Amino acid sequence: MNDQYSTHKRSSREAIILLIEDNPDDFLIIKRVLFDCMPKVKLVVATTAEEALHQLSQDNQIHKRIPRLILLDLYLPKRTNGLDLLKQIKGSTSPYRLIPVAVLSHSELPEDVRMSYDLGTNSYIVKPVNYDQWRAYFQSLRQYWWDTVTLPLP
């Protein structure tokens, strides 16, 4: 079978989530809730677009593994930083274009949502405001991206 069309359901034990987040408060709550909901997942963190691209390249080249999911803060610290990174990750020649990306943002602006989808995001989430909402989000995320969806092999 051609690897281009191979699929795989991976257990959470071998799964990596790349979190691209520059806000320390948001990072702390995401980290806490993620470990509560998905304790076997390895969380890799980048605070800038450059760090994120370096991490993706390093994981792919050295470890031969890429994240199962990318959580991308849109305003990194500016909107253009997140959109440019999304464009690079989802570009037609990008080796990372098949990795699902969930954009996270405090923004509910229609143009932010539209631009994110135009550039290839798989989902756009307005950041929850409290722990219980974050927990509900990550429980849904786990159920969908780990228990339901079958993704192509990297």
C-alpha positions as CSV (number, residue, x, y, z in Angstrom):
1,M,0.0,0.0,0.0
2,N,1.3,3.5,-0.9
3,D,2.4,5.3,2.3
4,Q,0.7,8.5,1.0
5,Y,-2.6,6.7,1.6
6,S,-1.8,4.8,4.8
7,T,-3.7,5.6,7.9
8,H,-3.1,4.9,11.5
9,K,-4.9,5.2,14.8
10,R,-2.3,6.0,17.4
11,S,-2.7,5.5,21.1
12,S,-2.3,8.5,23.3
13,R,0.8,6.9,24.7
14,E,2.8,7.8,21.7
15,A,1.1,11.0,20.9
16,I,2.6,14.5,20.9
17,I,0.8,17.8,21.0
18,L,2.7,20.9,20.0
19,L,1.4,23.9,21.9
20,I,2.4,27.3,20.4
21,E,1.5,29.8,23.1
22,D,3.2,33.0,24.2
23,N,0.9,33.9,27.2
24,P,2.3,32.3,30.4
25,D,-1.1,32.3,32.1
26,D,-2.8,30.5,29.2
27,F,0.1,28.1,29.0
28,L,-0.2,27.1,32.6
29,I,-3.9,26.4,32.5
30,I,-3.6,24.5,29.1
31,K,-0.8,22.4,30.6
32,R,-2.7,21.6,33.7
33,V,-6.0,20.7,32.0
34,L,-4.2,18.8,29.2
35,F,-2.4,16.6,31.8
36,D,-5.7,16.1,33.7
37,C,-7.5,15.0,30.6
38,M,-4.7,13.3,28.6
39,P,-2.0,12.3,31.0
40,K,-0.1,10.1,28.5
41,V,0.3,12.8,25.9
42,K,3.7,14.4,25.5
43,L,3.3,18.2,25.5
44,V,5.9,20.1,23.5
45,V,5.8,23.9,23.9
46,A,7.0,26.8,21.7
47,T,6.5,30.4,22.5
48,T,7.3,31.9,19.1
49,A,6.7,30.9,15.4
50,E,10.5,30.4,15.0
51,E,10.6,28.0,18.0
52,A,7.6,26.1,16.6
53,L,9.2,25.6,13.2
54,H,12.4,24.5,14.8
55,Q,10.6,22.1,17.0
56,L,8.7,20.6,14.1
57,S,11.9,20.2,12.1
58,Q,13.8,18.7,15.0
59,D,11.1,16.2,15.9
60,N,10.7,15.2,12.2
61,Q,14.4,14.9,11.4
62,I,15.9,13.7,14.6
63,H,13.1,11.7,16.3
64,K,11.2,10.8,13.1
65,R,8.0,11.8,14.9
66,I,5.7,14.7,14.4
67,P,2.8,16.0,16.6
68,R,-0.6,14.4,16.3
69,L,-2.1,17.9,16.9
70,I,-0.9,21.5,16.9
71,L,-2.6,24.0,19.2
72,L,-1.8,27.5,17.8
73,D,-2.4,30.7,19.6
74,L,-3.4,33.1,16.9
75,Y,-2.0,36.3,18.4
76,L,1.6,35.3,18.8
77,P,1.9,38.2,20.0
78,K,0.5,39.7,16.8
79,R,-2.2,38.2,14.7
80,T,0.1,38.3,11.7
81,N,2.6,36.0,13.5
82,G,0.0,33.3,14.0
83,L,-1.4,33.6,10.5
84,D,2.0,33.5,8.9
85,L,2.9,30.4,10.9
86,L,-0.4,28.7,10.0
87,K,0.4,29.5,6.3
88,Q,3.8,27.9,6.6
89,I,2.5,24.8,8.4
90,K,-0.5,24.3,6.0
91,G,1.3,25.3,2.8
92,S,1.0,22.8,-0.1
93,T,4.7,21.9,0.0
94,S,4.9,21.8,3.8
95,P,5.9,18.4,5.3
96,Y,3.5,19.3,8.2
97,R,0.4,20.2,6.2
98,L,-1.4,17.0,7.3
99,I,-1.0,17.7,11.0
100,P,-4.4,19.0,12.3
101,V,-4.1,22.5,13.7
102,A,-6.5,24.0,16.2
103,V,-6.3,27.7,16.4
104,L,-6.8,29.1,19.9
105,S,-7.6,32.8,20.4
106,H,-9.4,35.2,22.7
107,S,-10.6,36.9,19.5
108,E,-14.1,36.3,18.2
109,L,-13.6,38.6,15.3
110,P,-15.1,37.2,12.1
111,E,-12.0,38.2,10.1
112,D,-9.8,36.2,12.4
113,V,-11.9,33.1,12.1
114,R,-12.2,33.4,8.3
115,M,-8.5,34.0,7.7
116,S,-7.6,31.0,9.9
117,Y,-9.9,28.7,7.9
118,D,-8.8,30.2,4.6
119,L,-5.2,29.3,5.6
120,G,-6.1,25.7,6.5
121,T,-6.8,25.5,10.2
122,N,-8.9,22.4,11.1
123,S,-10.7,24.2,13.9
124,Y,-10.9,27.6,15.5
125,I,-11.6,27.8,19.3
126,V,-12.3,30.9,21.3
127,K,-10.3,30.4,24.4
128,P,-12.4,29.4,27.4
129,V,-12.4,31.7,30.4
130,N,-12.2,29.2,33.3
131,Y,-10.9,25.8,34.2
132,D,-14.2,23.9,33.8
133,Q,-14.6,25.2,30.3
134,W,-11.0,24.4,29.4
135,R,-11.6,20.9,30.8
136,A,-14.7,20.4,28.7
137,Y,-12.8,21.6,25.6
138,F,-9.9,19.1,26.2
139,Q,-12.3,16.2,26.9
140,S,-14.0,16.9,23.5
141,L,-10.6,17.3,21.9
142,R,-9.4,13.9,23.2
143,Q,-12.6,12.2,22.1
144,Y,-12.5,13.6,18.6
145,W,-8.8,13.7,17.7
146,W,-7.8,10.5,19.6
147,D,-10.9,8.2,19.8
148,T,-12.7,9.1,16.6
149,V,-10.5,10.5,13.8
150,T,-8.1,8.3,11.7
151,L,-5.2,10.4,10.4
152,P,-2.7,9.7,7.7
153,L,0.7,8.4,8.7
154,P,3.3,11.2,8.7
